Amino acid sequence: MTEDIGDLVRAAQGGDTVAMNDLLDRLAPYVGRICAPIALANAADAAQEALIAVFRSLPGLREPEAVFGWARTIAVREAIKVSRAAERQVPADLTELPARTDPQTLVDLWDTLARMSPEHRAVLVLRDLEGLDERAVAALLDVPAGTAKSRLNRARVSFRKAWRA
């Protein structure tokens, strides 16, 4: 009984509360995965803010089938905003990490990410974890492509230094 995501979004846009709950069930884990490495300890707050923004703006979504990409944009924006509010600063390359299943590696990863700026965490998550190209990252972050590319480079250099320290 899997419902097409576009149909589910259209039903939610029409005020169907069951569809809204089903959509929330589908979006919440995805939004949480986006917010966690950007907002760190404030990930739950960022995910909540992102989901609130998604549902407030849902009536204006013109392409219901694009709901996940649209939600990703909102999640990144909210995670950065929440992280900035927490006043964290410091810059990461997630391509050379040991196995994700190693608990110590995860602790070290989160520690290293915690020392980065939200902007650097965001660019790394979008590029190295989400697999987006630099143009897509720039568009999501609403910065020029050159800015996204240089930010990614600086973030990777800083991450490598912090990771090996």
Helices and strands as residue ranges (DSSP letters): H 5-13, H 17-39, G 40-42, H 43-57, G 58-60, G 64-66, H 67-85, G 94-96, H 103-114, H 118-124, I 125-129, H 134-141, H 145-164
